[in-house]
Amino acid sequence: MSEIGELEGRISAALDRIRRGVESGGAAAPAAGTGEIDKLSDQLAQEKDANAQLEARVAALKERQDGQISGMNDAVEGYRKTAEQTDRDLQRLRQVNAELRDINDQLRKAASEGVAEPHLINKAMLAELEALRASRAADIAEVDAVLNELKPLISEEGA
């Protein structure tokens, strides 16, 4: 970027010299002035070329940076979705475990009173199955998150 400022300064200086030569009407500058004007015109053309090359480089850098930012935004969105799914799975797991604790408390109470409650045993079994399913869903979400992190690394390694 400092090259652009330097080149702009050189272009400005060349234009000032040309402007002074034109304002003097060219009368003060005999044939030798024409050679200097040609030299200055060449320098100006070189500076314009250099400036165009720098602008092309800046545009390429901006395009590459925009691509990286877009990729990062996509990754963040993926992380957000994964986090939301994991949060839902964990909430479900907590709820099912709370239900399981409650049913187990009821079973303990019924067992201490010597009363067999088949419906409580069925509820406990169903709650335990649901807890296992919720736990499995949370584990799957966690493995998916790890795999999503590894995929770019594997792709880079393959390339």
C-alpha angles and dihedrals in degrees: 000000000000087000090062092054091047092049092047089053092051092048091049091050091050091049091049091053091049091047091051090050092050093045092053085058094236089271093110091050113067123189091307088064090060090058090050091049090052090049091049091047089053090049090049091051090049091050091049090051091049091047091050090050091050091048089051090051092049090050091050091049091048091050092050091047091049089052091051092048090050090051091049091049090052090050092049090050090051091049090049092052092047091049091049092050091047090049091051090049092049092048090052091048092051092049094049092047090051090052090048092052090049093050091046089053089052090049092050090050092049091047092050090052090049093241119135111217110188093184090057090052090050091048090049092050092048092047091049091050090049090049090053091050092049091048090050091049090051090049091050091050090051093049090048090053091051092047091050088055092049098047095075091046092051091047091051091048091050092050 
